[in-house]
Amino acid sequence: MRSGTTMQRVTQMLVLLTTLLCTQLMAAEAAPPPAPQTFESAVSSLANSGAGLGIPAVTLVQGEDGGTYTVTLQILAVMTALTLLPSIVMMMTCFTRIIVVFAILRQALGLQQTPSNQVLIGLALFLSFFIMSPVLQEANRVGLQPYLAEEITPVQAVNNALVPFREFMLAQTREDDLALFVRISHSEKPASPEEVSFFLLAPAFVTSELKTAFQIGFLLFIPFLVIDLVVASVLMSMGMMMLSPIIISLPFKLMLFVLVDGWAMVIGSLAGSFGF
């Protein structure tokens, strides 16, 4: 009897739910279709309905007019700036000199893929952070922290943060390279380093960095080249011309590099070239 009563109740509930569903469908079909909206009315309704979705974070005031940037727009700007981050790292820091020297060192040792590119890039990146730490701290002090405290505008924050980077780049840029780009651009000769345009300083800085990196790489190549010449001469005198000298000289070059603590010397020399 209880099972029969339970089945009846379940059946009654299903019938009730079906009736409610059919009623809602009939009401929806009987309702008139919505009136077409123009583009202006659609934008207005969307703005009114989503007015509270964006959180005002930065207000740009120009005279009596002003505009509000929402967090969503700021995130879009940050994501766009991240696409330029590799170029900024290569054009404004010591990363270029370090990675070029490491690549030349690997070639001088006769190693093709050891250390791998990932290891060299990671080492060059963290060494760049170490060398650039005073510049980054100064940019954080004069640019980022005042902006977060809402003491200066975003444009002022960027200009203040560029000052320590400009000083670092000017200290590492040769006057000949800077004069070259001034002449190519057909611009007037700046009266002082502070008047140098950043668009002239950046390529001049990279050119100087490449030149310095090749000079350091040349000095690194000499001892390993001497070992290759000695091994090749010994093999030629023994008549073993079919044997590659690189195979024989590679263990000697590795042994020499380890005995003189080569990685510490190279990293110390690179840091010393920036004034550390």
Accessible surface in RSA format (square Angstrom, percent):
REM  Atomic radii and reference values for relative SASA: ProtOr
REM  Chains: A
REM  Algorithm: Lee & Richards
REM  Probe-radius: 1.40
REM  Slices: 20
REM RES _ NUM      All-atoms   Total-Side   Main-Chain    Non-polar    All polar
REM                ABS   REL    ABS   REL    ABS   REL    ABS   REL    ABS   REL
RES MET A   1   200.49 103.8 158.30 104.8  42.19 100.5 127.39 108.3  73.10  96.8
RES ARG A   2   213.44  89.6 207.67 105.9   5.77  13.7  81.91 111.9 131.53  79.7
RES SER A   3    84.23  71.2  73.97  98.7  10.26  23.6  52.69 112.2  31.54  44.2
RES GLY A   4    34.93  43.1   0.00   N/A  34.93  43.1  33.69  92.5   1.24   2.8
RES THR A   5    58.95  41.9  57.07  57.9   1.88   4.5  36.04  48.4  22.91  34.6
RES THR A   6    76.56  54.4  75.78  76.8   0.78   1.8  52.76  70.9  23.79  36.0
RES MET A   7   124.41  64.4 124.16  82.2   0.26   0.6  94.65  80.5  29.76  39.4
RES GLN A   8   116.34  65.1 111.99  81.8   4.35  10.4  32.02  68.2  84.32  64.0
RES ARG A   9   158.73  66.6 157.72  80.4   1.01   2.4  46.19  63.1 112.54  68.2
RES VAL A  10    70.83  46.6  70.47  63.8   0.36   0.9  70.79  61.5   0.04   0.1
RES THR A  11    73.56  52.3  73.19  74.2   0.37   0.9  54.71  73.5  18.84  28.5
RES GLN A  12   122.75  68.6 114.23  83.5   8.52  20.3  42.51  90.5  80.24  60.9
RES MET A  13   121.13  62.7 119.07  78.8   2.06   4.9  93.85  79.8  27.29  36.1
RES LEU A  14   106.74  59.4 105.93  75.8   0.81   2.0 106.22  74.6   0.52   1.4
RES VAL A  15    91.64  60.3  88.44  80.1   3.20   7.7  91.64  79.6   0.00   0.0
RES LEU A  16   107.32  59.8 104.64  74.9   2.68   6.7 107.15  75.3   0.17   0.5
RES LEU A  17   107.81  60.0 103.46  74.0   4.35  10.9 103.84  72.9   3.97  10.7
RES THR A  18    79.66  56.7  76.13  77.2   3.53   8.4  55.42  74.4  24.24  36.7
RES THR A  19    75.31  53.6  70.82  71.8   4.48  10.7  58.38  78.4  16.93  25.6
RES LEU A  20    96.84  53.9  96.49  69.0   0.35   0.9  96.71  67.9   0.12   0.3
RES LEU A  21   110.97  61.8 107.13  76.6   3.85   9.7 110.55  77.6   0.42   1.1
RES CYS A  22    60.96  46.1  60.34  67.3   0.63   1.5  20.19  51.1  40.78  44.0
RES THR A  23    74.76  53.2  72.04  73.0   2.72   6.5  57.36  77.0  17.40  26.3
RES GLN A  24   121.77  68.1 117.68  86.0   4.09   9.7  35.56  75.7  86.21  65.4
RES LEU A  25   102.72  57.2 102.37  73.2   0.35   0.9 102.56  72.0   0.17   0.4
RES MET A  26   134.45  69.6 129.30  85.6   5.15  12.3 103.81  88.3  30.64  40.6
RES ALA A  27    60.21  55.4  45.99  71.0  14.22  32.3  54.10  76.2   6.11  16.2
RES ALA A  28    71.93  66.1  48.08  74.2  23.85  54.3  56.54  79.6  15.39  40.8
RES GLU A  29   147.28  84.6 113.67  86.0  33.61  80.0  49.09  94.9  98.20  80.2
RES ALA A  30    87.83  80.8  51.33  79.2  36.49  83.0  62.65  88.2  25.18  66.7
RES ALA A  31    58.01  53.3  40.63  62.7  17.38  39.5  46.44  65.4  11.56  30.6
RES PRO A  32   116.51  84.9  97.26  88.7  19.25  70.0 103.08  85.1  13.43  83.5
RES PRO A  33   118.37  86.3  98.91  90.2  19.46  70.7 105.04  86.7  13.33  82.8
RES PRO A  34   127.76  93.1 102.78  93.7  24.98  90.8 114.32  94.4  13.44  83.5
RES ALA A  35    82.41  75.8  61.42  94.8  20.99  47.8  66.36  93.4  16.05  42.5
RES PRO A  36   134.66  98.1 104.12  94.9  30.55 111.0 115.45  95.3  19.21 119.4
RES GLN A  37   122.45  68.5  86.60  63.3  35.85  85.4  27.56  58.7  94.89  72.0
RES THR A  38    88.87  63.2  80.91  82.0   7.96  19.0  79.58 106.9   9.29  14.0
RES PHE A  39   158.48  79.3 146.22  90.6  12.26  31.9 151.29  91.7   7.19  20.6
RES GLU A  40   126.29  72.5 118.82  89.9   7.47  17.8  69.58 134.6  56.71  46.3
RES SER A  41    47.16  39.9  38.01  50.7   9.15  21.1  43.57  92.8   3.59   5.0
RES ALA A  42    39.87  36.7  36.51  56.3   3.37   7.7  37.23  52.4   2.65   7.0
RES VAL A  43    73.68  48.5  72.34  65.5   1.34   3.2  73.20  63.6   0.48   1.3
RES SER A  44    57.38  48.5  50.58  67.5   6.79  15.6  30.86  65.7  26.51  37.1
RES SER A  45    50.41  42.6  42.46  56.7   7.95  18.3  38.84  82.7  11.57  16.2
RES LEU A  46   130.51  72.7 125.90  90.1   4.61  11.6 128.86  90.5   1.65   4.4
RES ALA A  47    61.08  56.2  45.84  70.7  15.24  34.7  56.92  80.2   4.16  11.0
RES ASN A  48   112.46  77.6  90.25  87.2  22.21  53.5  29.32  70.6  83.13  80.4
RES SER A  49    91.17  77.0  51.03  68.1  40.14  92.5  53.55 114.0  37.62  52.7
RES GLY A  50    20.15  24.9   0.00   N/A  20.15  24.9   6.55  18.0  13.61  30.5
RES ALA A  51    78.12  71.8  47.33  73.0  30.79  70.0  56.11  79.0  22.01  58.3
RES GLY A  52    72.73  89.7   0.00   N/A  72.73  89.7  39.94 109.6  32.79  73.4
RES LEU A  53   152.67  85.0 126.47  90.5  26.21  65.9 129.28  90.8  23.39  62.9
RES GLY A  54    22.67  28.0   0.00   N/A  22.67  28.0  11.30  31.0  11.37  25.5
RES ILE A  55   116.87  66.5 114.99  85.7   1.88   4.5 115.94  83.5   0.93   2.5
RES PRO A  56    94.27  68.7  74.15  67.6  20.13  73.2  74.54  61.5  19.73 122.6
RES ALA A  57    51.28  47.2  17.44  26.9  33.84  77.0  25.44  35.8  25.84  68.5
RES VAL A  58    31.86  21.0  27.54  24.9   4.31  10.4  31.62  27.5   0.23   0.6
RES THR A  59    87.32  62.1  61.58  62.4  25.74  61.3  38.34  51.5  48.99  74.1
RES LEU A  60    73.41  40.9  71.46  51.1   1.95   4.9  72.54  50.9   0.87   2.3
RES VAL A  61   100.47  66.1  75.36  68.2  25.11  60.5  75.36  65.5  25.11  68.1
RES GLN A  62   125.38  70.1 111.67  81.6  13.71  32.6  42.28  90.0  83.10  63.0
RES GLY A  63    73.24  90.3   0.00   N/A  73.24  90.3  43.60 119.7  29.64  66.4
RES GLU A  64   182.48 104.8 141.24 106.9  41.24  98.2  61.60 119.2 120.87  98.7
RES ASP A  65   111.48  78.1 106.99 106.5   4.48  10.6  33.11  77.9  78.36  78.2
RES GLY A  66    56.77  70.0   0.00   N/A  56.77  70.0  18.27  50.1  38.50  86.2
RES GLY A  67    34.86  43.0   0.00   N/A  34.86  43.0  31.40  86.2   3.45   7.7
RES THR A  68    71.13  50.6  44.52  45.1  26.61  63.4  19.74  26.5  51.39  77.7
RES TYR A  69    89.20  41.6  89.20  50.8   0.00   0.0  60.13  45.2  29.07  35.8
RES THR A  70    42.63  30.3  42.38  43.0   0.25   0.6  32.58  43.8  10.05  15.2
RES VAL A  71    56.97  37.5  56.97  51.6   0.00   0.0  56.97  49.5   0.00   0.0
RES THR A  72    98.26  69.9  96.15  97.5   2.11   5.0  69.85  93.8  28.40  42.9
RES LEU A  73    83.09  46.3  80.54  57.6   2.55   6.4  82.63  58.0   0.45   1.2
RES GLN A  74    51.70  28.9  48.46  35.4   3.24   7.7  24.54  52.2  27.16  20.6
RES ILE A  75   100.22  57.0  98.81  73.6   1.41   3.4 100.15  72.1   0.07   0.2
RES LEU A  76   110.82  61.7 107.70  77.1   3.12   7.8 110.47  77.6   0.36   1.0
RES ALA A  77    61.75  56.8  49.88  77.0  11.87  27.0  56.92  80.2   4.83  12.8
RES VAL A  78    87.08  57.3  85.11  77.1   1.97   4.7  87.03  75.6   0.06   0.2
RES MET A  79   109.53  56.7 105.22  69.6   4.31  10.3  86.04  73.2  23.49  31.1
RES THR A  80    80.26  57.1  75.86  76.9   4.40  10.5  64.72  86.9  15.54  23.5
RES ALA A  81    53.77  49.4  47.74  73.7   6.03  13.7  50.77  71.5   3.00   8.0
RES LEU A  82    88.71  49.4  80.10  57.3   8.60  21.6  80.60  56.6   8.11  21.8
RES THR A  83   100.44  71.4  73.78  74.8  26.66  63.5  74.38  99.9  26.06  39.4
RES LEU A  84   105.78  58.9 105.78  75.7   0.00   0.0 105.78  74.3   0.00   0.0
RES LEU A  85    87.44  48.7  87.43  62.5   0.01   0.0  87.44  61.4   0.00   0.0
RES PRO A  86    79.78  58.1  73.08  66.6   6.70  24.4  79.67  65.8   0.11   0.7
RES SER A  87    54.80  46.3  54.32  72.5   0.48   1.1  22.68  48.3  32.12  45.0
RES ILE A  88    73.97  42.1  72.46  54.0   1.50   3.6  73.91  53.2   0.06   0.2
RES VAL A  89    31.77  20.9  31.69  28.7   0.08   0.2  31.77  27.6   0.00   0.0
RES MET A  90    90.54  46.9  90.04  59.6   0.50   1.2  51.68  43.9  38.87  51.5
RES MET A  91    68.17  35.3  68.17  45.1   0.00   0.0  48.84  41.5  19.33  25.6
RES MET A  92    17.93   9.3  17.93  11.9   0.00   0.0   7.35   6.3  10.57  14.0
RES THR A  93    17.00  12.1  17.00  17.2   0.00   0.0  17.00  22.8   0.00   0.0
RES CYS A  94     0.00   0.0   0.00   0.0   0.00   0.0   0.00   0.0   0.00   0.0
RES PHE A  95    22.47  11.2  22.47  13.9   0.00   0.0  22.47  13.6   0.00   0.0
RES THR A  96    15.42  11.0  14.58  14.8   0.84   2.0  13.24  17.8   2.18   3.3
RES ARG A  97     5.50   2.3   5.50   2.8   0.00   0.0   0.00   0.0   5.50   3.3
RES ILE A  98     0.00   0.0   0.00   0.0   0.00   0.0   0.00   0.0   0.00   0.0
RES ILE A  99    37.22  21.2  37.00  27.6   0.22   0.5  37.00  26.6   0.22   0.6
RES VAL A 100    27.61  18.2  25.76  23.3   1.85   4.5  27.61  24.0   0.00   0.0
RES VAL A 101     0.00   0.0   0.00   0.0   0.00   0.0   0.00   0.0   0.00   0.0
RES PHE A 102     0.80   0.4   0.00   0.0   0.80   2.1   0.00   0.0   0.80   2.3
RES ALA A 103    45.79  42.1  40.47  62.4   5.32  12.1  40.68  57.3   5.11  13.5
RES ILE A 104    29.47  16.8  27.49  20.5   1.98   4.8  29.26  21.1   0.21   0.6
RES LEU A 105     0.59   0.3   0.59   0.4   0.00   0.0   0.59   0.4   0.00   0.0
RES ARG A 106    35.25  14.8  34.81  17.7   0.44   1.1   1.86   2.5  33.39  20.2
RES GLN A 107   109.54  61.3 100.31  73.3   9.23  22.0  30.24  64.4  79.30  60.1
RES ALA A 108     2.02   1.9   0.00   0.0   2.02   4.6   0.09   0.1   1.94   5.1
RES LEU A 109     4.15   2.3   4.15   3.0   0.00   0.0   4.15   2.9   0.00   0.0
RES GLY A 110    19.77  24.4   0.00   N/A  19.77  24.4   9.60  26.4  10.16  22.8
RES LEU A 111    30.54  17.0  27.42  19.6   3.11   7.8  29.21  20.5   1.33   3.6
RES GLN A 112   123.82  69.2 111.52  81.5  12.30  29.3  53.18 113.2  70.64  53.6
RES GLN A 113   126.12  70.5 115.90  84.7  10.22  24.3  54.66 116.3  71.46  54.2
RES THR A 114    87.08  61.9  86.65  87.8   0.43   1.0  56.18  75.5  30.91  46.7
RES PRO A 115    28.60  20.8  24.06  21.9   4.55  16.5  28.60  23.6   0.00   0.0
RES SER A 116    40.41  34.1  37.36  49.9   3.05   7.0  29.64  63.1  10.77  15.1
RES ASN A 117    74.29  51.2  72.25  69.8   2.04   4.9  17.01  40.9  57.29  55.4
RES GLN A 118   139.68  78.1 127.50  93.2  12.18  29.0  64.96 138.3  74.71  56.7
RES VAL A 119    85.73  56.4  77.19  69.9   8.54  20.6  84.10  73.1   1.63   4.4
RES LEU A 120     5.12   2.9   5.12   3.7   0.00   0.0   5.12   3.6   0.00   0.0
RES ILE A 121    84.90  48.3  84.90  63.3   0.00   0.0  84.90  61.1   0.00   0.0
RES GLY A 122    25.06  30.9   0.00   N/A  25.06  30.9  24.68  67.7   0.38   0.9
RES LEU A 123    63.75  35.5  56.81  40.6   6.94  17.5  61.37  43.1   2.39   6.4
RES ALA A 124     0.00   0.0   0.00   0.0   0.00   0.0   0.00   0.0   0.00   0.0
RES LEU A 125    57.55  32.0  57.55  41.2   0.00   0.0  57.55  40.4   0.00   0.0
RES PHE A 126   146.15  73.1 140.03  86.7   6.12  15.9 140.38  85.1   5.78  16.5
RES LEU A 127    17.32   9.6  13.91  10.0   3.40   8.6  16.52  11.6   0.80   2.1
RES SER A 128     3.77   3.2   3.65   4.9   0.11   0.3   3.77   8.0   0.00   0.0
RES PHE A 129   101.83  50.9  98.76  61.2   3.07   8.0  98.85  59.9   2.98   8.5
RES PHE A 130   116.76  58.4 109.39  67.8   7.37  19.2 116.37  70.6   0.38   1.1
RES ILE A 131     3.78   2.2   0.47   0.4   3.31   8.0   0.47   0.3   3.31   9.0
RES MET A 132     2.72   1.4   2.72   1.8   0.00   0.0   2.72   2.3   0.00   0.0
RES SER A 133    37.07  31.3  35.58  47.5   1.49   3.4  24.19  51.5  12.87  18.0
RES PRO A 134    72.86  53.1  62.72  57.2  10.15  36.9  66.70  55.1   6.16  38.3
RES VAL A 135    19.02  12.5  16.88  15.3   2.13   5.1  18.98  16.5   0.04   0.1
RES LEU A 136    72.25  40.2  67.61  48.4   4.64  11.7  68.09  47.8   4.16  11.2
RES GLN A 137   125.84  70.4 118.63  86.7   7.20  17.2  43.65  92.9  82.19  62.3
RES GLU A 138    63.52  36.5  61.54  46.6   1.98   4.7  25.56  49.4  37.96  31.0
RES ALA A 139    10.26   9.4   9.01  13.9   1.25   2.9   9.44  13.3   0.82   2.2
RES ASN A 140    55.54  38.3  52.98  51.2   2.56   6.2  17.72  42.7  37.82  36.6
RES ARG A 141   148.60  62.4 140.01  71.4   8.59  20.5  67.08  91.7  81.53  49.4
RES VAL A 142    36.69  24.1  29.91  27.1   6.78  16.3  34.41  29.9   2.28   6.2
RES GLY A 143     0.43   0.5   0.00   N/A   0.43   0.5   0.43   1.2   0.00   0.0
RES LEU A 144    86.82  48.4  84.27  60.3   2.55   6.4  85.78  60.2   1.04   2.8
RES GLN A 145    87.00  48.6  83.36  60.9   3.64   8.7  31.99  68.1  55.01  41.7
RES PRO A 146    23.95  17.5  21.86  19.9   2.09   7.6  23.65  19.5   0.30   1.9
RES TYR A 147    64.00  29.9  60.39  34.4   3.61   9.4  42.35  31.8  21.65  26.7
RES LEU A 148   110.44  61.5  83.44  59.7  26.99  67.9  86.96  61.1  23.47  63.2
RES ALA A 149    60.53  55.7  30.67  47.3  29.86  67.9  42.44  59.8  18.09  47.9
RES GLU A 150   155.87  89.5 123.55  93.5  32.33  77.0  45.45  87.9 110.42  90.2
RES GLU A 151   128.55  73.8  92.83  70.2  35.72  85.1  37.74  73.0  90.81  74.1
RES ILE A 152    40.24  22.9  27.22  20.3  13.02  31.4  32.69  23.5   7.55  20.5
RES THR A 153    69.80  49.6  67.26  68.2   2.54   6.1  65.75  88.3   4.05   6.1
RES PRO A 154    55.21  40.2  53.21  48.5   2.00   7.3  55.01  45.4   0.20   1.2
RES VAL A 155   105.18  69.2 102.44  92.7   2.74   6.6 105.10  91.3   0.08   0.2
RES GLN A 156    90.17  50.4  89.01  65.1   1.16   2.8  27.04  57.6  63.13  47.9
RES ALA A 157    10.92  10.0   9.98  15.4   0.94   2.1  10.27  14.5   0.65   1.7
RES VAL A 158    89.93  59.2  86.58  78.4   3.35   8.1  89.82  78.0   0.10   0.3
RES ASN A 159    81.64  56.3  76.18  73.6   5.46  13.1  24.18  58.2  57.46  55.5
RES ASN A 160    52.33  36.1  51.01  49.3   1.32   3.2   5.32  12.8  47.01  45.4
RES ALA A 161    26.54  24.4  26.46  40.8   0.08   0.2  26.54  37.4   0.00   0.0
RES LEU A 162    53.89  30.0  53.87  38.5   0.03   0.1  53.89  37.9   0.00   0.0
RES VAL A 163    75.74  49.8  75.28  68.2   0.46   1.1  75.71  65.8   0.03   0.1
RES PRO A 164     8.73   6.4   5.81   5.3   2.91  10.6   7.05   5.8   1.68  10.4
RES PHE A 165    25.61  12.8  25.61  15.9   0.00   0.0  25.61  15.5   0.00   0.0
RES ARG A 166    50.95  21.4  50.95  26.0   0.00   0.0  13.64  18.6  37.32  22.6
RES GLU A 167   110.96  63.7 102.73  77.7   8.24  19.6  40.40  78.1  70.56  57.6
RES PHE A 168    23.37  11.7  16.77  10.4   6.59  17.2  23.01  14.0   0.35   1.0
RES MET A 169     0.00   0.0   0.00   0.0   0.00   0.0   0.00   0.0   0.00   0.0
RES LEU A 170    41.87  23.3  28.34  20.3  13.53  34.0  28.55  20.0  13.33  35.9
RES ALA A 171    80.84  74.3  40.09  61.9  40.75  92.7  52.51  73.9  28.33  75.1
RES GLN A 172    34.17  19.1  23.09  16.9  11.08  26.4   4.74  10.1  29.42  22.3
RES THR A 173    17.74  12.6   1.21   1.2  16.53  39.4   1.99   2.7  15.75  23.8
RES ARG A 174    68.81  28.9  62.98  32.1   5.84  13.9  37.68  51.5  31.14  18.9
RES GLU A 175   149.60  85.9 141.34 106.9   8.26  19.7  56.41 109.1  93.18  76.1
RES ASP A 176   113.57  79.6 105.15 104.7   8.41  19.9  30.15  71.0  83.42  83.2
RES ASP A 177    15.54  10.9  15.21  15.1   0.33   0.8   0.33   0.8  15.21  15.2
RES LEU A 178    27.72  15.4  27.72  19.8   0.00   0.0  27.72  19.5   0.00   0.0
RES ALA A 179    53.21  48.9  45.60  70.4   7.61  17.3  50.48  71.1   2.73   7.2
RES LEU A 180    62.40  34.8  62.21  44.5   0.19   0.5  62.32  43.8   0.08   0.2
RES PHE A 181    44.80  22.4  43.97  27.2   0.83   2.2  43.97  26.7   0.83   2.4
RES VAL A 182    14.72   9.7  14.52  13.1   0.20   0.5  14.52  12.6   0.20   0.5
RES ARG A 183   152.47  64.0 142.21  72.5  10.26  24.4  77.93 106.5  74.53  45.2
RES ILE A 184   102.70  58.4  89.71  66.8  12.99  31.3  94.75  68.2   7.94  21.6
RES SER A 185    53.98  45.6  23.86  31.8  30.12  69.4  34.14  72.7  19.84  27.8
RES HIS A 186   170.72  93.3 133.01  92.4  37.72  96.5  97.17 100.1  73.55  85.6
RES SER A 187    51.91  43.9  30.17  40.3  21.75  50.1  38.42  81.8  13.49  18.9
RES GLU A 188   162.25  93.1 142.73 108.0  19.51  46.5  63.60 123.0  98.65  80.5
RES LYS A 189   183.28  89.4 157.43  96.6  25.85  61.6  99.85  89.9  83.43  88.9
RES PRO A 190    34.77  25.3  16.73  15.3  18.04  65.6  23.57  19.5  11.20  69.6
RES ALA A 191    94.04  86.5  52.43  80.9  41.61  94.7  62.23  87.6  31.81  84.3
RES SER A 192    40.26  34.0  34.57  46.1   5.69  13.1  33.26  70.8   7.00   9.8
RES PRO A 193    76.03  55.4  73.14  66.7   2.89  10.5  75.57  62.4   0.47   2.9
RES GLU A 194   132.48  76.1 112.82  85.4  19.67  46.8  62.95 121.8  69.53  56.8
RES GLU A 195   110.90  63.7  82.18  62.2  28.72  68.4  39.30  76.0  71.60  58.5
RES VAL A 196     5.37   3.5   2.30   2.1   3.07   7.4   3.09   2.7   2.28   6.2
RES SER A 197    50.36  42.6  39.65  52.9  10.71  24.7  35.55  75.7  14.81  20.7
RES PHE A 198    48.05  24.0  44.98  27.9   3.07   8.0  44.98  27.3   3.07   8.8
RES PHE A 199   172.75  86.4 160.01  99.1  12.74  33.1 162.32  98.4  10.43  29.9
RES LEU A 200    28.48  15.9  28.48  20.4   0.00   0.0  28.48  20.0   0.00   0.0
RES LEU A 201     0.00   0.0   0.00   0.0   0.00   0.0   0.00   0.0   0.00   0.0
RES ALA A 202     9.48   8.7   9.48  14.6   0.00   0.0   9.48  13.3   0.00   0.0
RES PRO A 203    37.46  27.3  34.39  31.3   3.07  11.2  36.71  30.3   0.75   4.7
RES ALA A 204     0.00   0.0   0.00   0.0   0.00   0.0   0.00   0.0   0.00   0.0
RES PHE A 205     0.22   0.1   0.22   0.1   0.00   0.0   0.22   0.1   0.00   0.0
RES VAL A 206    28.01  18.4  27.87  25.2   0.14   0.3  28.01  24.3   0.00   0.0
RES THR A 207    47.42  33.7  45.60  46.2   1.81   4.3  34.86  46.8  12.56  19.0
RES SER A 208     0.00   0.0   0.00   0.0   0.00   0.0   0.00   0.0   0.00   0.0
RES GLU A 209     0.20   0.1   0.20   0.2   0.00   0.0   0.20   0.4   0.00   0.0
RES LEU A 210    70.49  39.3  70.49  50.4   0.00   0.0  70.49  49.5   0.00   0.0
RES LYS A 211   100.71  49.1  92.84  57.0   7.87  18.7  55.94  50.3  44.77  47.7
RES THR A 212    21.70  15.4  21.70  22.0   0.00   0.0  17.01  22.8   4.69   7.1
RES ALA A 213     0.00   0.0   0.00   0.0   0.00   0.0   0.00   0.0   0.00   0.0
RES PHE A 214   125.38  62.7 119.72  74.2   5.66  14.7 120.04  72.8   5.34  15.3
RES GLN A 215    89.59  50.1  84.64  61.9   4.95  11.8  41.18  87.7  48.41  36.7
RES ILE A 216    31.01  17.6  30.92  23.0   0.09   0.2  31.01  22.3   0.00   0.0
RES GLY A 217     0.63   0.8   0.00   N/A   0.63   0.8   0.63   1.7   0.00   0.0
RES PHE A 218   131.47  65.8 125.29  77.6   6.18  16.1 130.11  78.9   1.36   3.9
RES LEU A 219   118.90  66.2 108.43  77.6  10.47  26.3 108.54  76.2  10.36  27.9
RES LEU A 220    34.55  19.2  34.06  24.4   0.49   1.2  34.55  24.3   0.00   0.0
RES PHE A 221    70.81  35.4  70.81  43.9   0.00   0.0  70.81  42.9   0.00   0.0
RES ILE A 222    74.44  42.4  74.37  55.4   0.07   0.2  74.44  53.6   0.00   0.0
RES PRO A 223    56.18  40.9  49.52  45.1   6.66  24.2  55.04  45.4   1.14   7.1
RES PHE A 224     9.42   4.7   9.42   5.8   0.00   0.0   9.42   5.7   0.00   0.0
RES LEU A 225    89.21  49.7  88.75  63.5   0.46   1.2  89.09  62.6   0.12   0.3
RES VAL A 226    77.32  50.9  77.25  69.9   0.07   0.2  77.32  67.2   0.00   0.0
RES ILE A 227    29.36  16.7  27.64  20.6   1.73   4.2  29.36  21.1   0.00   0.0
RES ASP A 228    38.20  26.8  37.08  36.9   1.12   2.7  17.56  41.3  20.64  20.6
RES LEU A 229   107.06  59.6 106.10  75.9   0.96   2.4 106.48  74.8   0.58   1.6
RES VAL A 230    84.94  55.9  81.77  74.0   3.17   7.6  84.88  73.8   0.06   0.2
RES VAL A 231    15.82  10.4  14.17  12.8   1.66   4.0  15.82  13.7   0.00   0.0
RES ALA A 232    29.73  27.3  29.11  44.9   0.61   1.4  29.55  41.6   0.17   0.5
RES SER A 233    71.00  60.0  60.64  80.9  10.37  23.9  37.78  80.4  33.22  46.5
RES VAL A 234    74.05  48.7  72.49  65.6   1.56   3.8  74.04  64.3   0.01   0.0
RES LEU A 235    13.08   7.3  13.08   9.4   0.00   0.0  13.08   9.2   0.00   0.0
RES MET A 236   121.34  62.8 105.50  69.8  15.84  37.7  88.53  75.3  32.81  43.5
RES SER A 237    96.16  81.3  52.01  69.4  44.15 101.7  54.09 115.2  42.06  58.9
RES MET A 238   124.24  64.3  90.13  59.6  34.11  81.2  85.96  73.1  38.27  50.7
RES GLY A 239    51.90  64.0   0.00   N/A  51.90  64.0  26.99  74.1  24.91  55.8
RES MET A 240    77.63  40.2  70.13  46.4   7.51  17.9  69.41  59.0   8.23  10.9
RES MET A 241   134.88  69.8 105.62  69.9  29.25  69.7  79.84  67.9  55.04  72.9
RES MET A 242   189.64  98.2 159.36 105.5  30.29  72.1 131.22 111.6  58.42  77.4
RES LEU A 243    61.37  34.2  54.60  39.1   6.77  17.0  57.74  40.5   3.63   9.8
RES SER A 244    44.61  37.7  36.89  49.2   7.72  17.8  30.25  64.4  14.36  20.1
RES PRO A 245    47.77  34.8  47.76  43.5   0.01   0.0  47.77  39.4   0.00   0.0
RES ILE A 246   102.44  58.3 102.20  76.1   0.25   0.6 102.44  73.8   0.00   0.0
RES ILE A 247   113.37  64.5 104.06  77.5   9.31  22.4 107.57  77.5   5.80  15.7
RES ILE A 248    57.90  32.9  55.48  41.3   2.42   5.8  57.29  41.3   0.61   1.7
RES SER A 249     0.24   0.2   0.24   0.3   0.00   0.0   0.00   0.0   0.24   0.3
RES LEU A 250    46.21  25.7  46.21  33.1   0.00   0.0  46.21  32.4   0.00   0.0
RES PRO A 251    77.78  56.7  69.47  63.3   8.31  30.2  73.75  60.9   4.04  25.1
RES PHE A 252   102.09  51.1 100.41  62.2   1.68   4.4 100.96  61.2   1.13   3.2
RES LYS A 253     4.80   2.3   4.80   2.9   0.00   0.0   0.00   0.0   4.80   5.1
RES LEU A 254    66.61  37.1  66.43  47.5   0.19   0.5  66.61  46.8   0.00   0.0
RES MET A 255   104.26  54.0  96.88  64.1   7.37  17.6  65.22  55.5  39.04  51.7
RES LEU A 256    62.22  34.7  61.44  44.0   0.78   1.9  62.22  43.7   0.00   0.0
RES PHE A 257    13.95   7.0  13.33   8.3   0.62   1.6  13.82   8.4   0.13   0.4
RES VAL A 258   111.22  73.2  95.65  86.6  15.57  37.5 100.13  87.0  11.09  30.1
RES LEU A 259   134.08  74.7 101.87  72.9  32.21  81.0 104.50  73.4  29.58  79.6
RES VAL A 260    68.83  45.3  55.19  50.0  13.64  32.9  63.25  55.0   5.58  15.1
RES ASP A 261    86.15  60.3  83.07  82.7   3.08   7.3  29.35  69.1  56.80  56.7
RES GLY A 262     4.59   5.7   0.00   N/A   4.59   5.7   2.84   7.8   1.75   3.9
RES TRP A 263    85.55  34.3  84.97  41.1   0.58   1.4  62.71  33.4  22.84  37.1
RES ALA A 264    56.80  52.2  39.28  60.6  17.52  39.9  47.04  66.2   9.76  25.9
RES MET A 265   114.70  59.4 105.35  69.7   9.35  22.3 104.85  89.1   9.84  13.0
RES VAL A 266     6.88   4.5   4.43   4.0   2.45   5.9   6.88   6.0   0.00   0.0
RES ILE A 267    46.30  26.3  46.30  34.5   0.00   0.0  46.30  33.3   0.00   0.0
RES GLY A 268    43.01  53.0   0.00   N/A  43.01  53.0  33.30  91.4   9.72  21.8
RES SER A 269    67.48  57.0  51.84  69.2  15.64  36.0  32.11  68.4  35.37  49.6
RES LEU A 270     0.14   0.1   0.14   0.1   0.00   0.0   0.14   0.1   0.00   0.0
RES ALA A 271    11.82  10.9  11.82  18.2   0.00   0.0  11.82  16.7   0.00   0.0
RES GLY A 272    39.18  48.3   0.00   N/A  39.18  48.3  20.40  56.0  18.78  42.1
RES SER A 273    45.05  38.1  13.91  18.6  31.14  71.7  26.29  56.0  18.76  26.3
RES PHE A 274    18.03   9.0   0.22   0.1  17.81  46.3   1.21   0.7  16.82  48.1
RES GLY A 275    72.53  89.4   0.00   N/A  72.53  89.4  36.69 100.7  35.85  80.3
RES PHE A 276   110.98  55.5  53.49  33.1  57.49 149.6  86.38  52.4  24.60  70.4
END  Absolute sums over single chains surface
CHAIN  1 A    19250.3      16552.8       2697.4      13829.8       5420.5
END  Absolute sums over all chains
TOTAL         19250.3      16552.8       2697.4      13829.8       5420.5
